Amino acid sequence: MKKTVALTIGIVLLCGALLLGGTWVYARSQAGTEAAPLALTSVAPSASSDSADDSGGTAGPVADGTYAVDTGSQAGYRVDEVLSGQDVTVVGRTSDVRGGATIEAGTLTAASIEVDMTTIETDDSGRDRQFLGILDTSAHPTATFVLTSPVDLSGLSSGTATVQATGTLTIKGVSHEVTVTLDAQTVGGGAQVSGSIPVTFSDYDVSAPNLGFVTVEDAGTVELLLELTPSGS
């Protein structure tokens, strides 16, 4: 009986050591391999455009009108964690992004972006399931950003511009006013916009997990890359 108990304890300890050892190896392998921040992409300029800038955007102001968030848009989060003593940056992404924007007289007068939080994925399905629980996505499946102050887009006359946009960010049903730095470039008949919003998770009633072998920072960033095309309305 004593031998059986001792053997059982030994197996449990061995399994625990293998689990922790495997987690440490995984953390070591993942360190520094995270996806780069979302940013403007290089777009081949139109063959008929002599004024395209070096970034590939088509120089000239974006036309007045309404624009829709189109295919190719992405959003997600970036946060640092300590996994088995190793520093790891976790990146979650989804392409389920919807919304629109209105431009009048060269000014962004309205914008609303909605992200489906239930489809954000990292490199680990277990982490993703925990993310859904922490964000209570069954009750709050989306996060939104709504512009609250107009933004001057006159800088886009040169093809690219960096602007400050103020709006209301809502996560898990909790809203806060935020200011985000946006990089924008005109592309064809539309525009491409990228940016990141620093967030403190506790401000949105989100508790960063601490499971002993993994500790997640309470602050991170919300990232976005939007492809805007004329909506025709």
C-alpha positions in Angstrom: 0.0 0.0 0.0 2.8 2.4 0.9 4.6 1.6 -2.3 1.4 2.3 -4.3 0.9 5.7 -2.6 4.5 6.6 -3.1 4.3 5.6 -6.7 1.2 7.7 -7.2 2.7 10.7 -5.6 5.8 10.3 -7.7 3.8 10.2 -10.9 1.8 13.3 -9.9 5.1 15.2 -9.2 6.6 14.0 -12.4 3.6 15.1 -14.4 3.6 18.5 -12.7 7.3 18.9 -13.4 6.8 18.0 -17.1 3.9 20.4 -17.3 5.8 23.3 -15.8 8.9 22.3 -17.9 6.8 22.2 -21.0 5.3 25.6 -20.2 8.8 27.1 -19.7 10.0 25.7 -23.0 6.9 27.1 -24.7 7.4 30.5 -23.2 11.1 30.5 -24.2 10.1 29.5 -27.8 7.5 32.2 -28.0 9.5 35.1 -26.6 10.1 37.7 -29.4 8.0 35.9 -32.0 4.8 37.9 -31.6 3.1 39.6 -34.5 4.3 43.2 -35.3 1.9 46.0 -34.4 -0.8 46.7 -37.0 0.4 49.5 -39.3 -0.2 51.0 -42.7 0.8 48.7 -45.4 2.7 49.5 -48.6 0.2 49.8 -51.4 1.3 49.9 -55.0 0.4 53.3 -56.4 -1.9 53.7 -59.5 0.0 53.6 -62.7 -1.8 56.8 -63.8 -0.9 58.7 -60.6 2.3 60.8 -60.8 1.8 62.1 -57.3 1.9 58.9 -55.3 4.1 59.2 -52.2 6.9 56.8 -51.1 4.5 54.9 -48.8 2.4 53.8 -51.8 -0.6 55.9 -50.8 -2.2 58.0 -53.6 -1.5 61.6 -52.9 -4.5 63.9 -52.6 -7.2 64.6 -50.0 -9.8 61.9 -49.4 -13.1 62.8 -50.9 -16.1 63.9 -48.9 -18.7 61.2 -48.4 -19.5 58.1 -46.3 -17.1 55.2 -46.0 -17.5 51.6 -44.8 -15.0 49.4 -43.0 -14.1 46.9 -45.6 -12.5 43.5 -46.0 -8.9 43.4 -44.8 -9.5 45.4 -41.7 -8.2 43.9 -38.4 -8.3 44.7 -34.7 -7.2 43.1 -31.5 -5.1 43.5 -28.4 -1.4 43.4 -27.3 -0.4 42.6 -23.7 2.7 41.5 -21.8 2.7 38.5 -19.5 5.2 36.6 -17.5 4.9 32.8 -18.3 6.9 30.5 -16.1 9.4 33.3 -15.5 9.7 34.3 -19.1 8.5 37.6 -20.6 6.0 37.0 -23.4 4.0 39.5 -25.5 0.6 38.1 -26.4 -1.2 39.3 -29.5 -4.8 38.6 -30.3 -6.4 39.5 -33.7 -9.7 39.3 -35.5 -10.9 40.4 -38.9 -14.5 40.7 -37.7 -14.5 44.5 -37.8 -17.4 46.6 -38.9 -18.3 50.3 -39.0 -18.2 53.5 -41.0 -17.0 57.0 -41.2 -18.2 60.3 -42.7 -16.0 63.1 -44.2 -17.3 66.6 -44.8 -15.3 69.5 -46.1 -12.1 67.5 -45.5 -13.0 66.8 -41.9 -13.8 63.5 -40.3 -17.1 64.3 -38.6 -18.3 60.9 -37.6 -16.9 57.4 -37.1 -18.0 54.2 -35.4 -16.1 51.0 -35.2 -17.3 47.7 -33.8 -15.1 44.6 -33.1 -16.5 41.1 -32.5 -14.6 40.1 -29.4 -15.7 36.5 -29.6 -13.6 35.8 -32.7 -10.3 37.3 -31.4 -7.6 34.6 -31.5 -4.0 34.2 -30.2 -1.6 31.3 -30.7 -3.2 29.3 -27.9 -6.9 28.1 -27.8 -6.8 27.7 -24.0 -5.8 31.4 -23.6 -8.6 32.3 -26.0 -11.2 30.5 -23.9 -10.0 32.3 -20.8 -10.2 35.6 -22.7 -13.8 35.0 -23.6 -14.6 34.4 -19.9 -12.7 37.4 -18.6 -14.4 39.7 -21.1 -17.8 38.1 -20.4 -18.3 38.0 -24.2 -21.6 36.1 -23.8 -23.1 39.3 -22.4 -20.8 41.8 -24.1 -19.7 40.3 -27.5 -18.5 43.5 -29.0 -16.2 46.4 -28.3 -16.8 49.8 -29.9 -15.1 53.1 -30.6 -17.3 56.1 -31.4 -15.7 59.4 -32.5 -16.8 62.3 -30.3 -14.8 65.3 -31.8 -14.2 66.2 -35.5 -10.8 65.5 -37.0 -9.1 67.7 -39.5 -7.8 65.6 -42.5 -6.2 68.4 -44.5 -2.9 66.7 -44.0 -3.9 63.9 -46.3 -3.4 66.3 -49.2 0.2 64.9 -49.2 -1.0 61.3 -49.2 -0.4 60.4 -45.5 -1.1 62.1 -42.2 -0.9 61.5 -38.5 -3.9 62.8 -36.5 -5.4 62.7 -33.0 -8.9 61.3 -32.6 -11.0 61.5 -29.5 -13.8 59.1 -28.9 -15.6 56.8 -26.5 -14.1 53.3 -26.2 -16.5 50.6 -24.8 -15.2 47.3 -23.5 -17.3 44.8 -21.5 -20.1 47.4 -21.4 -17.8 50.0 -19.7 -17.1 53.2 -21.6 -14.2 55.7 -21.3 -13.1 58.7 -23.4 -9.8 58.0 -25.1 -7.5 59.8 -27.5 -5.9 57.7 -30.2 -3.1 58.6 -32.6 -4.0 57.5 -36.1 -1.8 57.1 -39.1 -3.8 57.5 -42.4 -3.1 57.3 -46.1 -5.3 57.7 -49.1 -5.5 54.5 -51.2 -7.4 54.6 -54.5 -10.8 56.0 -53.8 -10.6 55.3 -50.1 -8.2 55.3 -47.2 -6.3 53.1 -44.8 -6.0 53.9 -41.1 -4.0 52.4 -38.3 -3.7 53.1 -34.6 -3.4 51.8 -31.1 -5.1 52.8 -27.9 -3.4 52.3 -24.5 -5.8 50.8 -22.0 -5.7 49.8 -18.4 -7.9 46.7 -18.1 -9.2 47.4 -14.6 -10.7 50.6 -15.9 -13.1 48.4 -17.9 -13.8 46.0 -15.0 -11.5 43.4 -16.6 -9.3 41.5 -14.2 -5.9 40.5 -15.5 -5.4 36.8 -14.7 -2.8 35.6 -12.2 -2.5 31.8 -12.2 0.8 31.5 -10.4 2.8 30.3 -13.4 1.4 33.1 -15.6 0.8 36.7 -14.6 -0.7 39.2 -17.1 -0.1 42.9 -16.9 -3.0 45.2 -16.1 -2.2 47.5 -19.1 -2.0 46.8 -22.8 -3.1 48.2 -26.1 -6.0 47.9 -28.5 -4.8 47.8 -32.1 -6.6 48.5 -35.3 -6.0 48.6 -39.1 -9.0 49.8 -41.1 -9.6 49.6 -44.8 -12.1 52.3 -45.7 -14.0 52.3 -49.0 -16.8 54.6 -50.3 -20.1 53.2 -49.2 -22.1 54.9 -51.9 -24.7 56.3 -49.5 
